[in-house]
Amino acid sequence: MSREYKYYELEKFFSQQKGSSLHLSFDEIESIVGFELPKSAYEYSAYWHPSETHTICKSWTDNGYKMIHVELGNYVEFEKE
């Protein structure tokens, strides 16, 4: 985990979780990262799926979680794999 990673604080948050599932609002995610999520996070569910261009996903996948549901603009649900 490198502090140079844009979503370092979110990755750190996931690394500290003990539960098998998480439900985070967009506001909670923005509070954790310390900045507003990009517009595409609010408009496209693909933003929340792992890809080379969506680096936010590294925050949870590197900690054994997968995104199981996103309600755009509202919340994201994660589950431990």
CORKAFEN-V257983 format. One record per backbone hydrogen bond with DSSP energy under -1.0 kcal/mol. NH is the residue of the N-H (numbers start at 1). CO is the residue of the C=O. E is the energy in kcal/mol with one decimal. If there is no record, write none. Layout:
# CORKAFEN-V257983
nh: (NH	NH)
co: (CO	CO)
e: (E	E)
This chain:
# CORKAFEN-V257983
nh: (5	8	11	12	13	14	15	16	17	22	24	26	29	30	31	32	33	34	41	42	43	44	47	48	49	57	58	59	61	62	63	64	65	66	68	69	71	74	75	76	77	78	79	80	81)
co: (2	5	7	8	9	10	11	12	14	78	76	74	25	26	27	28	29	30	38	39	39	40	44	45	46	54	55	56	57	58	60	61	60	79	77	77	75	71	71	24	69	22	66	20	64)
e: (-1.8	-2.0	-2.5	-2.8	-2.1	-2.4	-2.1	-1.0	-1.2	-2.2	-2.7	-2.0	-2.3	-2.6	-2.1	-2.3	-2.6	-2.1	-1.5	-1.1	-1.0	-2.3	-1.3	-1.7	-1.9	-1.3	-1.2	-1.7	-2.7	-1.9	-1.1	-1.6	-2.7	-2.5	-2.7	-1.3	-2.9	-2.9	-1.5	-2.7	-3.2	-2.9	-2.5	-3.3	-3.9)
